């Protein structure tokens, strides 16, 4: 019994996965950057697990939220520019979602 490997198909899948991963990471980073420029700094409070070390104390969480609010006030963009940045951020996140959805469709329909 002999096993034949289609190396061209392997390379095609590898390149497609690499490009999809790079696209998702790049557009997610662009989306976050535009979200910050729009004055909506995401402050993520870390999850607390039972019997685990807490990453941030409540005091540090308040300080991070205050710093984010202060940074949003210092934004030199006009309201129209902030709106454009926000729309761009949502568009970048939509591209991320479409890439993931496209990958799922390829897997489901085997194309």
MDTraj code that builds the backbone (N, CA, C; nanometers):
import mdtraj as md
import numpy as np

residues = "UNK UNK UNK UNK UNK UNK UNK UNK UNK UNK UNK UNK UNK UNK UNK UNK UNK UNK UNK UNK UNK UNK UNK UNK UNK UNK UNK UNK UNK UNK UNK UNK UNK UNK UNK UNK UNK UNK UNK UNK UNK UNK UNK UNK UNK UNK UNK UNK UNK UNK UNK UNK UNK UNK UNK UNK UNK UNK UNK UNK UNK UNK UNK UNK UNK UNK UNK UNK UNK UNK UNK UNK UNK UNK UNK UNK UNK UNK UNK UNK UNK UNK UNK UNK UNK UNK UNK UNK UNK UNK UNK UNK UNK UNK UNK UNK UNK UNK UNK UNK UNK UNK UNK UNK UNK UNK UNK UNK UNK UNK UNK".split()
xyz = np.array([
    [0.0846, -0.1164, 0.0000],
    [0.0000, 0.0000, 0.0000],
    [0.0900, 0.1237, 0.0000],
    [0.0613, 0.2119, -0.0883],
    [0.1427, 0.3322, -0.1026],
    [0.0548, 0.4557, -0.0836],
    [0.1094, 0.5549, -0.0166],
    [0.0374, 0.6797, 0.0071],
    [0.1004, 0.7884, -0.0783],
    [0.0204, 0.8463, -0.1625],
    [0.0675, 0.9562, -0.2465],
    [0.0200, 1.0881, -0.1882],
    [0.1101, 1.1829, -0.1797],
    [0.0771, 1.3149, -0.1258],
    [0.0764, 1.4144, -0.2404],
    [-0.0318, 1.4883, -0.2519],
    [-0.0420, 1.5932, -0.3533],
    [0.0211, 1.7191, -0.2937],
    [0.1497, 1.7388, -0.3206],
    [0.2244, 1.8485, -0.2596],
    [0.1775, 1.9845, -0.3088],
    [0.1308, 1.9933, -0.4312],
    [0.0805, 2.1203, -0.4823],
    [-0.0439, 2.1646, -0.4044],
    [-0.1334, 2.0713, -0.3755],
    [-0.2521, 2.1033, -0.2962],
    [-0.2117, 2.1447, -0.1541],
    [-0.1108, 2.0766, -0.0998],
    [-0.0625, 2.1117, 0.0340],
    [-0.0099, 2.2550, 0.0366],
    [0.0688, 2.2917, -0.0633],
    [0.1236, 2.4275, -0.0711],
    [0.0123, 2.5297, -0.0901],
    [-0.0881, 2.4960, -0.1702],
    [-0.2010, 2.5875, -0.1915],
    [-0.2767, 2.6129, -0.0606],
    [-0.3015, 2.5085, 0.0153],
    [-0.3725, 2.5241, 0.1435],
    [-0.2864, 2.6045, 0.2410],
    [-0.1560, 2.5780, 0.2431],
    [-0.0664, 2.6504, 0.3321],
    [-0.0657, 2.7998, 0.2995],
    [-0.0530, 2.8336, 0.1724],
    [-0.0494, 2.9742, 0.1312],
    [-0.1829, 3.0419, 0.1602],
    [-0.2941, 2.9733, 0.1328],
    [-0.4256, 3.0311, 0.1593],
    [-0.4459, 3.0569, 0.3084],
    [-0.4047, 2.9635, 0.3922],
    [-0.4186, 2.9810, 0.5375],
    [-0.3298, 3.0945, 0.5869],
    [-0.2090, 3.1033, 0.5330],
    [-0.1171, 3.2098, 0.5732],
    [-0.1720, 3.3471, 0.5336],
    [-0.2231, 3.3578, 0.4123],
    [-0.2795, 3.4852, 0.3668],
    [-0.4041, 3.5234, 0.4470],
    [-0.4891, 3.4258, 0.4746],
    [-0.6104, 3.4541, 0.5523],
    [-0.5748, 3.4996, 0.6938],
    [-0.4794, 3.4332, 0.7564],
    [-0.4380, 3.4714, 0.8918],
    [-0.3774, 3.6108, 0.8925],
    [-0.2920, 3.6393, 0.7944],
    [-0.2308, 3.7727, 0.7878],
    [-0.3351, 3.8800, 0.7624],
    [-0.4336, 3.8501, 0.6788],
    [-0.5406, 3.9462, 0.6506],
    [-0.6224, 3.9762, 0.7753],
    [-0.6593, 3.8721, 0.8482],
    [-0.7390, 3.8924, 0.9698],
    [-0.6609, 3.9742, 1.0724],
    [-0.5355, 3.9402, 1.0935],
    [-0.4540, 4.0125, 1.1925],
    [-0.4349, 4.1579, 1.1504],
    [-0.4051, 4.1803, 1.0228],
    [-0.3809, 4.3168, 0.9753],
    [-0.5066, 4.4028, 0.9861],
    [-0.6198, 4.3515, 0.9411],
    [-0.7416, 4.4319, 0.9460],
    [-0.7926, 4.4499, 1.0888],
    [-0.7688, 4.3527, 1.1760],
    [-0.8068, 4.3707, 1.3162],
    [-0.7226, 4.4805, 1.3802],
    [-0.5929, 4.4821, 1.3502],
    [-0.5047, 4.5869, 1.4033],
    [-0.5449, 4.7236, 1.3490],
    [-0.5768, 4.7296, 1.2198],
    [-0.6225, 4.8565, 1.1609],
    [-0.7521, 4.9009, 1.2261],
    [-0.8431, 4.8059, 1.2475],
    [-0.9708, 4.8389, 1.3119],
    [-0.9519, 4.8930, 1.4525],
    [-0.8646, 4.8302, 1.5301],
    [-0.8384, 4.8800, 1.6651],
    [-0.7760, 5.0189, 1.6618],
    [-0.6829, 5.0387, 1.5698],
    [-0.6170, 5.1701, 1.5575],
    [-0.7195, 5.2784, 1.5239],
    [-0.8077, 5.2492, 1.4284],
    [-0.9094, 5.3468, 1.3906],
    [-1.0106, 5.3685, 1.5038],
    [-1.0383, 5.2633, 1.5785],
    [-1.1302, 5.2765, 1.6917],
    [-1.0728, 5.3711, 1.7972],
    [-0.9435, 5.3603, 1.8218],
    [-0.8771, 5.4501, 1.9165],
    [-0.8764, 5.5929, 1.8622],
    [-0.8482, 5.6082, 1.7319],
    [-0.8477, 5.7421, 1.6716],
    [-0.9873, 5.8050, 1.6760],
    [-1.0914, 5.7210, 1.6748],
    [-1.2282, 5.7718, 1.6810],
    [-1.2670, 5.8136, 1.8228],
    [-1.1780, 5.7894, 1.9192],
    [-1.2060, 5.8295, 2.0568],
    [-1.2771, 5.7241, 2.1375],
    [-1.2796, 5.6025, 2.0899],
    [-1.3460, 5.4930, 2.1625],
    [-1.2424, 5.3885, 2.2007],
    [-1.1630, 5.4223, 2.2979],
    [-1.0551, 5.3338, 2.3422],
    [-1.1162, 5.2139, 2.4135],
    [-1.0920, 5.0929, 2.3631],
    [-1.1485, 4.9757, 2.4312],
    [-1.0694, 4.9433, 2.5573],
    [-1.1374, 4.9402, 2.6691],
    [-1.0750, 4.9004, 2.7955],
    [-1.1340, 4.7650, 2.8309],
    [-1.0510, 4.6636, 2.8302],
    [-1.0964, 4.5276, 2.8562],
    [-1.0529, 4.4886, 2.9960],
    [-1.1501, 4.4583, 3.0787],
    [-1.1206, 4.4147, 3.2147],
    [-1.0921, 4.2650, 3.2096],
    [-0.9784, 4.2213, 3.2596],
    [-0.9454, 4.0793, 3.2511],
    [-1.0407, 3.9940, 3.3337],
    [-1.0637, 3.8745, 3.2852],
    [-1.1512, 3.7820, 3.3561],
    [-1.0841, 3.7360, 3.4848],
    [-1.1640, 3.7189, 3.5873],
    [-1.1120, 3.6698, 3.7143],
    [-1.1591, 3.5262, 3.7310],
    [-1.0677, 3.4366, 3.7555],
    [-1.1014, 3.2967, 3.7726],
    [-1.0866, 3.2595, 3.9195],
    [-1.1627, 3.1623, 3.9612],
    [-1.1530, 3.1183, 4.0998],
    [-1.0164, 3.0585, 4.1268],
    [-0.9635, 3.0866, 4.2401],
    [-0.8329, 3.0363, 4.2829],
    [-0.7205, 3.0731, 4.1871],
    [-0.7334, 3.1841, 4.1203],
    [-0.6274, 3.2282, 4.0289],
    [-0.5842, 3.3688, 4.0678],
    [-0.4704, 3.4074, 4.0210],
    [-0.4213, 3.5415, 4.0468],
    [-0.4988, 3.6418, 3.9620],
    [-0.5326, 3.7537, 4.0193],
    [-0.5986, 3.8586, 3.9442],
    [-0.4932, 3.9397, 3.8711],
    [-0.5178, 3.9633, 3.7430],
    [-0.4194, 4.0343, 3.6620],
    [-0.4179, 4.1822, 3.6986],
    [-0.5344, 4.2414, 3.7137],
    [-0.5440, 4.3839, 3.7484],
    [-0.6341, 4.3989, 3.8711],
    [-0.5928, 4.4837, 3.9613],
    [-0.6764, 4.5125, 4.0768],
    [-0.7867, 4.6086, 4.0333],
    [-0.8937, 4.6191, 4.1093],
    [-0.9986, 4.7157, 4.0737],
    [-0.9467, 4.8593, 4.0648],
    [-0.8479, 4.8926, 4.1488],
    [-0.7890, 5.0263, 4.1445],
    [-0.7174, 5.0485, 4.0099],
    [-0.6443, 4.9471, 3.9641],
    [-0.5761, 4.9576, 3.8347],
    [-0.6759, 4.9646, 3.7198],
    [-0.7877, 4.8949, 3.7327],
    [-0.8910, 4.8990, 3.6297],
    [-0.9509, 5.0389, 3.6185],
    [-0.9775, 5.1015, 3.7330],
    [-1.0306, 5.2378, 3.7323],
    [-0.9303, 5.3348, 3.6723],
    [-0.8020, 5.3154, 3.7063],
    [-0.6974, 5.4019, 3.6533],
    [-0.6876, 5.3877, 3.5008],
    [-0.6994, 5.2652, 3.4492],
    [-0.6926, 5.2425, 3.3041],
    [-0.8126, 5.3057, 3.2340],
    [-0.9302, 5.2942, 3.2952],
    [-1.0492, 5.3559, 3.2355],
    [-1.0375, 5.5080, 3.2357],
    [-0.9829, 5.5632, 3.3444],
    [-0.9639, 5.7083, 3.3518],
    [-0.8629, 5.7554, 3.2476],
    [-0.7542, 5.6805, 3.2294],
    [-0.6534, 5.7168, 3.1289],
    [-0.7104, 5.7087, 2.9885],
    [-0.7957, 5.6103, 2.9637],
    [-0.8578, 5.5980, 2.8316],
    [-0.9518, 5.7151, 2.8052],
    [-1.0257, 5.7547, 2.9079],
    [-1.1178, 5.8683, 2.8919],
    [-1.0393, 5.9979, 2.8674],
    [-0.9284, 6.0133, 2.9383],
    [-0.8444, 6.1315, 2.9215],
    [-0.7831, 6.1354, 2.7814],
    [-0.7390, 6.0188, 2.7320],
    [-0.6823, 6.0123, 2.5971],
    [-0.7874, 6.0440, 2.4916],
    [-0.9107, 6.0026, 2.5159],
    [-1.0177, 6.0308, 2.4202],
    [-1.0469, 6.1804, 2.4141],
    [-1.0327, 6.2512, 2.5262],
    [-1.0571, 6.3958, 2.5280],
    [-0.9479, 6.4725, 2.4543],
    [-0.8249, 6.4176, 2.4524],
    [-0.7121, 6.4854, 2.3879],
    [-0.7109, 6.4650, 2.2360],
    [-0.8050, 6.3927, 2.1836],
    [-0.8068, 6.3592, 2.0414],
    [-0.8178, 6.4867, 1.9574],
    [-0.7233, 6.5113, 1.8651],
    [-0.7243, 6.6344, 1.7862],
    [-0.8176, 6.6304, 1.6656],
    [-0.8871, 6.5193, 1.6437],
    [-0.9728, 6.5080, 1.5265],
    [-1.1047, 6.5810, 1.5453],
    [-1.1600, 6.6276, 1.4353],
    [-1.2913, 6.6905, 1.4388],
    [-1.3974, 6.5808, 1.4516],
    [-1.5206, 6.6179, 1.4870],
    [-1.6258, 6.5154, 1.4973],
    [-1.6475, 6.4388, 1.3662],
    [-1.6354, 6.5063, 1.2529],
    [-1.6527, 6.4370, 1.1245],
    [-1.5396, 6.3363, 1.1017],
    [-1.4169, 6.3742, 1.1362],
    [-1.3038, 6.2822, 1.1214],
    [-1.3174, 6.1630, 1.2155],
    [-1.3682, 6.1874, 1.3355],
    [-1.3910, 6.0782, 1.4295],
    [-1.4955, 5.9815, 1.3741],
    [-1.5995, 6.0350, 1.3134],
    [-1.7046, 5.9517, 1.2552],
    [-1.6488, 5.8662, 1.1404],
    [-1.5644, 5.9276, 1.0572],
    [-1.5030, 5.8545, 0.9463],
    [-1.4117, 5.7433, 0.9996],
    [-1.3359, 5.7734, 1.1043],
    [-1.2490, 5.6725, 1.1654],
    [-1.3307, 5.5584, 1.2244],
    [-1.4448, 5.5913, 1.2839],
    [-1.5308, 5.4888, 1.3423],
    [-1.5891, 5.3986, 1.2338],
    [-1.6332, 5.4583, 1.1243],
    [-1.6869, 5.3797, 1.0126],
    [-1.5764, 5.2921, 0.9536],
    [-1.4552, 5.3470, 0.9421],
    [-1.3420, 5.2687, 0.8931],
    [-1.3096, 5.1519, 0.9850],
    [-1.3197, 5.1743, 1.1160],
    [-1.2940, 5.0674, 1.2121],
    [-1.3966, 4.9558, 1.1960],
    [-1.5236, 4.9935, 1.1845],
    [-1.6270, 4.8919, 1.1660],
    [-1.6092, 4.8185, 1.0336],
    [-1.5662, 4.8897, 0.9299],
    [-1.5414, 4.8256, 0.8002],
    [-1.4254, 4.7263, 0.8116],
    [-1.3197, 4.7629, 0.8847],
    [-1.2059, 4.6722, 0.9022],
    [-1.2483, 4.5474, 0.9798],
    [-1.3309, 4.5645, 1.0828],
    [-1.3810, 4.4485, 1.1569],
    [-1.4714, 4.3628, 1.0690],
    [-1.5472, 4.4265, 0.9798],
    [-1.6328, 4.3515, 0.8876],
    [-1.5484, 4.2679, 0.7917],
    [-1.4360, 4.3229, 0.7458],
    [-1.3462, 4.2462, 0.6585],
    [-1.2944, 4.1236, 0.7331],
    [-1.2596, 4.1401, 0.8605],
    [-1.2151, 4.0256, 0.9410],
    [-1.3235, 3.9182, 0.9458],
    [-1.4450, 3.9603, 0.9710],
    [-1.5563, 3.8659, 0.9761],
    [-1.5800, 3.7971, 0.8434],
    [-1.5673, 3.8725, 0.7335],
    [-1.5879, 3.8133, 0.6013],
    [-1.4792, 3.7115, 0.5675],
    [-1.3566, 3.7397, 0.6076],
    [-1.2483, 3.6438, 0.5821],
    [-1.2735, 3.5148, 0.6592],
    [-1.3141, 3.5262, 0.7842],
    [-1.3431, 3.4074, 0.8639],
    [-1.4627, 3.3329, 0.8048],
    [-1.5663, 3.4062, 0.7664],
    [-1.6840, 3.3433, 0.7062],
    [-1.6473, 3.2737, 0.5751],
    [-1.5627, 3.3374, 0.4950],
    [-1.5180, 3.2751, 0.3708],
    [-1.4425, 3.1457, 0.3964],
    [-1.3583, 3.1448, 0.4972],
    [-1.2867, 3.0227, 0.5333],
    [-1.3809, 2.9121, 0.5770],
    [-1.4813, 2.9492, 0.6551],
    [-1.5797, 2.8494, 0.6981],
    [-1.6584, 2.7945, 0.5795],
    [-1.6948, 2.8811, 0.4877],
    [-1.7675, 2.8351, 0.3691],
    [-1.6819, 2.7411, 0.2852],
    [-1.5523, 2.7718, 0.2736],
    [-1.4630, 2.6812, 0.2015],
    [-1.4553, 2.5439, 0.2681],
    [-1.4516, 2.5447, 0.4001],
    [-1.4451, 2.4185, 0.4718],
    [-1.5766, 2.3407, 0.4558],
    [-1.6891, 2.4112, 0.4708],
    [-1.8190, 2.3440, 0.4658],
    [-1.8524, 2.2901, 0.3270],
    [-1.8208, 2.3655, 0.2247],
    [-1.8597, 2.3236, 0.0894],
    [-1.7441, 2.2610, 0.0114],
    [-1.6290, 2.2408, 0.0787],
    [-1.5162, 2.1671, 0.0239],
    [-1.4681, 2.2201, -0.1114],
    [-1.4488, 2.3501, -0.1194],
    [-1.3981, 2.4088, -0.2450],
    [-1.2638, 2.4708, -0.2208],
])
top = md.Topology()
chain = top.add_chain()
for i, resn in enumerate(residues, 1):
    res = top.add_residue(resn, chain, resSeq=i)
    for name in ("N", "CA", "C"):
        top.add_atom(name, md.element.get_by_symbol(name[0]), res)
traj = md.Trajectory(xyz[None], top)
